[in-house]
Amino acid sequence: MLRAGWERGRLAVSTGTVGAVSYNSLMCSTELLDAPAAPAADAVRAALAELTHAVDVLQSASLDGVEDHAVLAVFRDLEAQRRRMPSVDHRLVTELGCRSTATKLLARGTAELLTELLHIDVAEAKARVRAAAVLGPRAGLTGQPLDPVYPATAAAQAAGTISEKHARIVTGTIGYLPHNLDEDTVALAEHTLVRPNTPHQHHSPSAGPHRPRSSMTGMAALKAERAPRTAVYSAG
């Protein structure tokens, strides 16, 4: 259904230029889209080939004779790379939105497109779209690059220092902060929660599944009395 709708479902996206940067009506920079496609496509294919080869080697390489500390080091380094992968996912989801790919293929949205393309359930697809919206790249009205909504969380995830669950906990917790907090206080709260030594895997019974015990203790004063912020990425 998606492939058949490629030609019939095209969306007209108006474009304009401010300075040297082109942007479209979806507020996505077209700088990457207008660049020569072949070199970029070749680079992506080469990177995927290297990734595939690396996984093949890790799956089949003998561990005989490898000392315990080396096995632990491999596990730790592999986990860091695993944690970095969502940041690539965010880029791809954002790119699909900028290109209106779902509309071109007659899907009802990027989440439905991901469901059919990747054979994942709707809940996971929606969670990926929500995550990309707050942790993925953004562009301003004139096409200038903007930080993600949660820049510290996005940076930590890209570096592999926090897990995907940790990222959900951070953004979900910030979503419950009062609306009248200033930006510096919210940024401080985010940096505090992002720290890898935050014991986010331990929850108090009253903290709920998405709010770590340490955050509930350290930010009790911030949360007292006022209405919650919107928790955009607390599920999935």
C-alpha positions in Angstrom: 0.0 0.0 0.0 2.8 2.4 0.9 4.8 1.7 -2.3 1.7 2.0 -4.5 1.0 5.4 -3.0 4.4 6.9 -3.6 3.5 8.8 -6.8 -0.2 9.4 -6.0 0.3 10.9 -2.5 2.9 13.6 -3.0 2.6 16.7 -0.9 3.5 20.1 -2.3 6.0 21.7 0.1 6.7 25.3 -0.6 10.3 26.4 -0.3 12.1 29.7 0.3 15.6 31.1 0.8 16.9 33.3 3.6 20.5 34.2 3.2 22.3 31.1 2.1 20.0 28.7 3.7 16.9 27.2 2.1 13.9 26.1 4.2 10.5 24.7 3.5 7.0 25.2 4.8 7.4 22.5 7.3 10.2 24.5 9.0 12.8 21.9 8.1 16.1 23.0 6.6 16.4 21.8 3.0 20.2 22.2 3.0 20.8 18.5 3.3 18.0 17.6 0.9 19.4 19.9 -1.8 22.9 18.6 -1.4 24.3 16.2 -4.0 22.6 12.9 -3.2 25.2 10.4 -4.4 28.1 11.2 -2.0 25.8 11.2 1.0 24.1 8.0 -0.1 27.4 6.3 -0.7 28.6 7.4 2.8 25.5 6.0 4.5 25.7 2.7 2.6 29.4 2.4 3.5 28.7 3.1 7.1 25.9 0.5 7.2 28.2 -2.1 5.5 30.9 -1.4 8.2 28.3 -1.7 10.9 27.0 -5.0 9.5 30.5 -6.4 9.2 31.3 -5.3 12.8 28.2 -7.1 14.1 29.1 -10.2 12.1 32.5 -10.3 13.6 31.2 -9.8 17.2 28.7 -12.6 16.6 31.3 -15.1 15.5 34.6 -14.1 17.0 36.0 -16.7 19.5 36.2 -15.6 23.1 38.5 -18.4 24.0 41.5 -17.1 25.9 40.0 -13.7 26.4 40.4 -12.6 30.0 37.4 -11.7 32.2 38.3 -8.1 32.3 38.5 -7.9 28.5 35.1 -9.6 28.2 33.6 -7.0 30.6 35.2 -4.2 28.7 33.7 -5.5 25.4 30.3 -5.7 27.0 30.6 -2.1 28.4 31.8 -0.7 25.1 29.1 -2.6 23.2 26.4 -1.2 25.5 27.7 2.3 24.9 27.2 1.8 21.1 23.8 0.3 21.7 22.8 3.4 23.6 23.9 5.7 20.8 21.6 4.1 18.2 18.4 6.0 19.2 20.1 9.2 18.3 20.5 7.9 14.7 16.8 6.8 14.9 15.9 10.4 15.9 17.6 11.8 12.8 15.9 9.4 10.5 12.5 10.0 12.0 13.0 13.7 11.7 14.1 13.4 8.1 11.0 11.4 7.2 8.9 14.1 8.7 10.7 16.9 6.9 10.3 15.0 3.6 6.6 14.3 4.2 7.4 10.7 3.4 4.4 9.3 5.2 2.1 11.6 3.1 3.9 10.6 -0.1 3.2 6.9 0.7 -0.4 7.5 1.8 0.3 6.6 5.4 -1.6 8.5 8.1 1.6 9.6 9.7 5.2 8.8 10.4 4.2 6.4 13.2 2.0 4.3 10.8 4.9 4.4 8.2 7.3 3.1 10.8 4.8 0.4 11.9 4.6 -1.0 8.3 8.3 -0.4 7.4 9.9 -1.9 10.5 7.1 -4.3 11.5 6.8 -2.8 15.0 3.7 -2.2 17.0 1.9 1.2 17.0 2.9 2.0 20.6 6.6 1.6 19.8 6.3 3.6 16.6 4.5 6.5 18.4 7.1 6.4 21.1 9.9 6.7 18.5 8.2 9.7 16.9 7.7 11.4 20.3 11.3 10.8 21.1 12.5 12.3 17.9 10.4 15.4 18.4 12.2 16.2 21.7 15.6 14.6 21.2 16.1 14.9 17.5 17.5 17.8 15.4 15.4 20.8 14.7 15.5 23.9 12.4 14.2 27.4 12.9 12.1 29.6 10.7 15.1 30.5 8.5 16.5 27.1 8.5 19.1 27.6 11.2 19.9 24.5 13.3 18.3 24.5 16.7 19.2 22.4 19.8 16.8 19.6 20.6 14.1 20.4 23.1 16.1 18.5 25.7 19.7 19.2 24.6 21.6 17.6 27.6 19.6 14.4 27.3 20.1 14.3 23.5 23.9 14.8 23.9 24.2 12.1 26.6 22.2 9.7 24.4 24.4 10.4 21.4 27.5 9.8 23.5 26.1 6.5 24.8 26.3 7.5 28.4 22.6 7.0 29.2 20.2 4.4 28.1 16.9 4.9 26.2 15.0 4.2 29.4 17.1 6.8 31.2 16.2 9.3 28.5 12.5 8.6 28.9 12.8 9.1 32.7 14.5 12.4 32.2 12.0 13.9 29.8 9.1 12.3 31.6 10.2 13.8 34.9 10.8 17.3 33.4 7.3 17.0 31.9 5.9 17.1 35.4 7.8 20.3 36.4 5.7 23.4 37.0 5.1 25.6 33.9 6.3 28.8 35.7 9.8 27.6 36.2 12.5 29.6 34.4 14.6 28.0 31.6 17.8 28.0 33.7 16.0 26.0 36.5 14.6 23.5 34.0 18.0 23.1 32.3 19.6 22.5 35.7 17.0 19.9 36.5 17.7 18.2 33.2 21.5 18.2 33.7 21.0 16.7 37.2 18.8 13.9 35.9 21.0 13.2 32.9 24.1 12.4 35.1 25.0 8.8 34.5 25.4 8.1 38.2 21.7 9.0 38.8 20.2 5.8 40.3 17.3 5.8 37.8 16.8 2.1 38.0 15.6 2.3 41.6 12.1 3.6 42.2 10.3 4.5 45.3 6.7 3.2 45.4 5.4 6.7 45.2 7.6 7.9 42.4 5.8 6.1 39.6 7.4 4.1 36.8 8.9 7.1 35.0 10.2 9.2 37.9 13.4 8.1 39.7 13.6 8.2 43.5 16.6 10.6 43.4 14.7 13.1 41.2 11.7 13.0 43.5 14.0 13.8 46.5 16.2 16.3 44.8 13.4 18.3 43.1 10.6 18.0 45.6 10.7 21.8 46.1 10.3 22.4 42.4 7.3 20.1 42.1 5.4 21.3 45.1 2.0 23.0 44.7 2.0 23.8 40.9 0.4 22.2 37.9 2.6 19.7 35.9 4.2 20.5 32.6 3.4 18.4 29.6 5.2 15.0 29.6 5.9 14.6 25.9 8.2 11.5 26.0 7.2 9.6 29.2 5.7 6.6 27.5 6.8 3.8 25.2 
